[in-house]
């Protein structure tokens, strides 16, 4: 019986387009990129990203972006597609980090860096780069991130953080 359920769930996932992320706007608009099927990996839904980037509008252009808990990279990729100058993506799961690097190569994007590391550890140690936009969308198991002291360099005037 358990096998029947898992097969049913897998077919439902594939019908919903699981296993890929779609870029909503910008130079890579409508591009679909593969993502790893890993526990806890849940790309920010299209509608949420569309709303977020409508709010951010021109703030993304030429911005330096930090995508914490990168996962599928949806937020960083969307930013880069909308002409962000640079994106640093921090992702703990090795498979997801490797997939992010492959997706950046597919897009011929050299304006991003993928760091396969624990976001909380990296931010507690501090980062020497300033960022205009910081996206924090942790997996459910890391929802206590706000209790930790994050030592990223002082934000630039007018910088934004979305979580």
PyMOL commands that set and color helices and strands:
alter all, ss='L'
color gray80, all
select helices_A, chain A and resi 2-15+26-28+46-59+74-81+94-106+119-125+140-147
alter helices_A, ss='H'
color red, helices_A
select strands_A, chain A and resi 20-22+32-34+64-68+86-91+112-116+133-136+160-162
alter strands_A, ss='S'
color yellow, strands_A
deselect
rebuild
show_as cartoon
